Amino acid sequence: MKIAIIGSGNVGGALAQKFIGAGHTVLMGAKFPLSDKSIKLATKIGEDRFTSIESAVQQCDVIVLATPAPFAVEVAQSLGDTTGKVIIDTMNIVMGRGPAGFNNTSDAILANTAATDVVKCFNTTGFNNMLDPHYGEHSIDAFVAGDSEKGKAIASQLALDAGFGACYDIGGNDKFQLMEQFAFFWINLAMFKGQGREVGFKLLRR
């Protein structure tokens, strides 16, 4: 796939490395000049992968948004023409910090782009688990939500390519907020209850 990742912080950087490792073409959409985080990431994946946000979007069919949630509207509006493209939203509103007027970032993206294939994925765990989703003989699971079957299929395949054990479909656009609540559950355990970042979720059945 040709994937544009918007946001070169911990999450965007982790996903870029995993997708490149799986053989996908990845471009990083970033503001110029490059930030310190972008420069650090560029030393790992190559400076030639960095371009403007709109240029990255124009060249790719899949867009991954990995910026802070308060900038969701601003970033969505900076993408240019997203008609027919799949957008994977990795963002979460945490402690009330998010786009004004929305209770989740995915709805904000839908309201501010031409894209209709918007799904939420890669938001329910930390970047460390994206870099290494393996726990002994098991791999933690990913989860995806959205009305777009096309978007969910692509996000699920990318989750498997990144090394997750499975990617479970939890529903449509009406589950966007539930996905963010699930993310906060992980954050609460990891950060506020002292479990640390090296924890993850796996669906077990019998």
SEDREN-138360 format. One line per field, with one value per residue (C-alpha): residue in three letters; residue number from 0; x, y, z. Coordinates in nm, 3 decimals, always signed. Layout:
N
r: ALA  ...
k: NUM  ...
east: X  ...
north: Y  ...
up: Z  ...
END
This chain:
206
r: MET  LYS  ILE  ALA  ILE  ILE  GLY  SER  GLY  ASN  VAL  GLY  GLY  ALA  LEU  ALA  GLN  LYS  PHE  ILE  GLY  ALA  GLY  HIS  THR  VAL  LEU  MET  GLY  ALA  LYS  PHE  PRO  LEU  SER  ASP  LYS  SER  ILE  LYS  LEU  ALA  THR  LYS  ILE  GLY  GLU  ASP  ARG  PHE  THR  SER  ILE  GLU  SER  ALA  VAL  GLN  GLN  CYS  ASP  VAL  ILE  VAL  LEU  ALA  THR  PRO  ALA  PRO  PHE  ALA  VAL  GLU  VAL  ALA  GLN  SER  LEU  GLY  ASP  THR  THR  GLY  LYS  VAL  ILE  ILE  ASP  THR  MET  ASN  ILE  VAL  MET  GLY  ARG  GLY  PRO  ALA  GLY  PHE  ASN  ASN  THR  SER  ASP  ALA  ILE  LEU  ALA  ASN  THR  ALA  ALA  THR  ASP  VAL  VAL  LYS  CYS  PHE  ASN  THR  THR  GLY  PHE  ASN  ASN  MET  LEU  ASP  PRO  HIS  TYR  GLY  GLU  HIS  SER  ILE  ASP  ALA  PHE  VAL  ALA  GLY  ASP  SER  GLU  LYS  GLY  LYS  ALA  ILE  ALA  SER  GLN  LEU  ALA  LEU  ASP  ALA  GLY  PHE  GLY  ALA  CYS  TYR  ASP  ILE  GLY  GLY  ASN  ASP  LYS  PHE  GLN  LEU  MET  GLU  GLN  PHE  ALA  PHE  PHE  TRP  ILE  ASN  LEU  ALA  MET  PHE  LYS  GLY  GLN  GLY  ARG  GLU  VAL  GLY  PHE  LYS  LEU  LEU  ARG  ARG
k: 0  1  2  3  4  5  6  7  8  9  10  11  12  13  14  15  16  17  18  19  20  21  22  23  24  25  26  27  28  29  30  31  32  33  34  35  36  37  38  39  40  41  42  43  44  45  46  47  48  49  50  51  52  53  54  55  56  57  58  59  60  61  62  63  64  65  66  67  68  69  70  71  72  73  74  75  76  77  78  79  80  81  82  83  84  85  86  87  88  89  90  91  92  93  94  95  96  97  98  99  100  101  102  103  104  105  106  107  108  109  110  111  112  113  114  115  116  117  118  119  120  121  122  123  124  125  126  127  128  129  130  131  132  133  134  135  136  137  138  139  140  141  142  143  144  145  146  147  148  149  150  151  152  153  154  155  156  157  158  159  160  161  162  163  164  165  166  167  168  169  170  171  172  173  174  175  176  177  178  179  180  181  182  183  184  185  186  187  188  189  190  191  192  193  194  195  196  197  198  199  200  201  202  203  204  205
east: +0.000  +0.095  +0.045  +0.069  +0.129  +0.049  +0.231  +0.589  +0.565  +0.575  +0.268  +0.329  +0.694  +0.620  +0.362  +0.591  +0.868  +0.634  +0.464  +0.796  +0.923  +0.619  +0.703  +0.459  +0.548  +0.529  +0.544  +0.548  +0.343  +0.500  +0.524  +0.859  +1.115  +1.129  +1.078  +1.326  +1.101  +1.082  +1.458  +1.507  +1.262  +1.422  +1.751  +1.567  +1.349  +1.516  +1.472  +1.344  +1.018  +0.926  +0.721  +0.442  +0.111  -0.086  +0.183  +0.189  -0.189  -0.198  +0.051  -0.114  -0.441  -0.432  -0.388  -0.299  -0.362  -0.137  -0.135  -0.255  -0.635  -0.683  -0.552  -0.786  -0.991  -0.688  -0.508  -0.815  -0.854  -0.487  -0.506  -0.633  -0.860  -0.928  -1.203  -1.190  -0.909  -0.913  -0.835  -0.725  -0.761  -0.529  -0.613  -0.790  -0.951  -0.793  -0.899  -1.129  -0.852  -0.987  -1.155  -1.422  -1.777  -1.690  -1.679  -1.430  -1.173  -1.307  -1.634  -1.431  -1.237  -1.555  -1.699  -1.390  -1.280  -1.435  -1.341  -1.618  -1.394  -1.284  -1.209  -1.050  -0.767  -0.424  -0.560  -0.616  -0.257  +0.076  +0.337  +0.569  +0.318  +0.303  +0.681  +0.665  +0.320  +0.465  +0.430  +0.602  +0.424  +0.128  +0.073  -0.172  -0.478  -0.588  -0.942  -1.115  -1.443  -1.622  -1.898  -1.648  -1.594  -1.315  -1.143  -1.178  -1.035  -0.729  -0.675  -0.708  -0.451  -0.209  -0.255  -0.161  +0.132  +0.250  +0.252  -0.073  -0.233  -0.571  -0.775  -1.134  -1.421  -1.623  -1.883  -1.960  -1.917  -2.135  -1.849  -1.587  -1.634  -1.626  -1.287  -1.158  -1.297  -1.114  -0.797  -0.840  -0.886  -0.536  -0.397  -0.556  -0.401  -0.062  -0.015  -0.247  -0.263  +0.105  +0.097  +0.343  +0.340  +0.434  +0.076  -0.168  -0.502  -0.578  -0.916  -0.929  -1.206  -1.296
north: +0.000  +0.365  +0.518  +0.882  +0.922  +1.266  +1.314  +1.210  +1.169  +0.841  +0.681  +0.802  +0.705  +0.359  +0.283  +0.416  +0.180  -0.119  -0.049  +0.005  -0.318  -0.496  -0.367  -0.077  +0.259  +0.523  +0.901  +1.129  +1.445  +1.714  +2.087  +2.239  +2.290  +1.945  +1.931  +1.760  +1.452  +1.446  +1.474  +1.189  +0.972  +1.071  +0.919  +0.586  +0.574  +0.821  +1.193  +1.135  +1.000  +1.344  +1.587  +1.839  +1.713  +1.779  +1.623  +1.306  +1.280  +1.332  +1.049  +0.792  +0.603  +0.547  +0.827  +0.765  +1.056  +1.049  +1.404  +1.536  +1.526  +1.903  +1.959  +1.708  +1.970  +2.174  +1.866  +1.735  +2.067  +2.064  +1.734  +1.871  +1.656  +1.325  +1.205  +0.826  +0.789  +0.581  +0.767  +0.574  +0.781  +0.688  +0.987  +1.005  +1.282  +1.250  +1.447  +1.659  +1.776  +1.743  +1.923  +2.166  +2.043  +1.674  +1.383  +1.192  +1.276  +1.054  +1.245  +1.566  +1.422  +1.319  +1.668  +1.839  +1.624  +1.485  +1.132  +0.892  +0.590  +0.697  +0.436  +0.441  +0.196  +0.184  +0.403  +0.150  +0.089  +0.266  +0.328  +0.082  -0.194  -0.087  -0.122  -0.461  -0.620  -0.954  -1.083  -1.417  -1.658  -1.423  -1.099  -0.839  -0.755  -0.442  -0.312  -0.111  +0.077  +0.259  +0.231  +0.183  -0.185  -0.089  +0.114  -0.157  -0.420  -0.205  -0.114  -0.478  -0.588  -0.319  -0.431  -0.786  -0.654  -0.464  -0.786  -0.769  -1.106  -1.005  -0.696  -0.711  -0.515  -0.362  -0.180  +0.131  +0.504  +0.490  +0.305  +0.577  +0.711  +0.360  +0.307  +0.622  +0.509  +0.178  +0.373  +0.569  +0.237  +0.138  +0.481  +0.462  +0.122  +0.206  +0.562  +0.631  +0.287  +0.211  -0.091  +0.070  +0.087  -0.279  -0.405  -0.488  -0.649  -0.980  -1.135  -1.495  -1.746  -2.102
up: +0.000  -0.035  +0.309  +0.418  +0.790  +0.927  +1.255  +1.326  +1.702  +1.894  +1.735  +1.380  +1.403  +1.539  +1.270  +0.998  +1.101  +1.119  +0.785  +0.610  +0.760  +0.615  +0.266  +0.231  +0.078  +0.349  +0.321  +0.625  +0.590  +0.805  +0.841  +0.748  +0.883  +1.035  +1.410  +1.641  +1.648  +1.269  +1.237  +1.485  +1.290  +0.959  +1.075  +1.112  +0.802  +0.564  +0.514  +0.160  +0.305  +0.443  +0.239  +0.290  +0.428  +0.110  -0.111  +0.099  +0.083  -0.293  -0.350  -0.125  -0.102  +0.275  +0.528  +0.892  +1.128  +1.436  +1.570  +1.908  +1.933  +1.988  +1.633  +1.466  +1.280  +1.176  +1.048  +0.866  +0.688  +0.585  +0.398  +0.068  -0.148  +0.029  -0.204  -0.234  +0.020  +0.339  +0.660  +0.968  +1.284  +1.573  +1.795  +2.132  +2.331  +2.676  +2.983  +2.767  +2.535  +2.183  +1.892  +2.008  +1.953  +1.911  +2.156  +1.941  +1.677  +1.399  +1.375  +1.357  +1.062  +0.881  +0.929  +0.788  +0.493  +0.175  +0.282  +0.375  +0.444  +0.793  +1.060  +1.404  +1.475  +1.647  +1.928  +2.208  +2.315  +2.350  +2.081  +2.257  +2.184  +1.821  +1.794  +1.967  +2.011  +2.122  +2.479  +2.503  +2.271  +2.228  +2.038  +2.164  +1.957  +1.776  +1.732  +1.460  +1.427  +1.146  +0.889  +0.605  +0.531  +0.292  +0.561  +0.823  +0.589  +0.518  +0.884  +0.986  +0.729  +0.844  +1.205  +1.108  +0.904  +1.213  +1.414  +1.610  +1.678  +1.535  +1.464  +1.584  +1.428  +1.711  +1.503  +1.302  +1.344  +1.655  +1.829  +1.776  +2.128  +2.274  +2.111  +2.277  +2.613  +2.566  +2.497  +2.819  +3.003  +2.886  +2.974  +3.318  +3.390  +3.244  +3.368  +3.659  +3.827  +3.802  +3.571  +3.330  +2.952  +2.897  +2.920  +2.644  +2.566  +2.399  +2.333  +2.457  +2.387  +2.485
END
